[in-house]
Amino acid sequence: MATFTYRCIDNHVIDKVFSLSERKDSVKCPVCGKKAKQQFSRVNIPAAKCFESIESEALSVHPTEVENARAEAKALGVGVDYAPDGTATFRGSREKQKLMKHLGFHYKDSVKGKTL
C-alpha cells in the first residue's frame, strides 16, 4: 500500500491510500466534487541513508572480482571479507576507513569529497 496525493482545480489536496496496482490517475475531490489529478513528488530519503547506500555500493565489488578483492585487501592489511555477491563486510570502522582512504575517499561518518 502507498499514499498518493491528488489536487483538484480548486487546490484541495487529497491523500488516498491504494496498492500500486489499484492506483488511479484521478479521483473525485471530496470537498468540491471536481476531478483531482495525481501529483508527483520526490521521495524523501534521509541523507544518512543515501551516504550509507553510496558507501556500500562503492566498497562492493562485482561477483567475478571477489577473489581479487580479497587478495588486494589482504595485501593492504585491511580486515574485510567479501560475500559471493561482492558485498563487503568489515571487522570494524577503522578497517572501512583504511580501505576508503586507499580507494581515494575521504571518510568522516560518510562518503565525502568523492563524486560517484
Secondary structure, DSSP 8 states (H G I E B T S, - for coil): -EEEEEEETT--EEEEEE-GGG--SEEE-TTT--EEEEE-------HHHHHHHHHHHHH---GGGHHHHHHHHHHHT--EEE-TT--EEESSHHHHHHHHHHTT-EESSSEES---
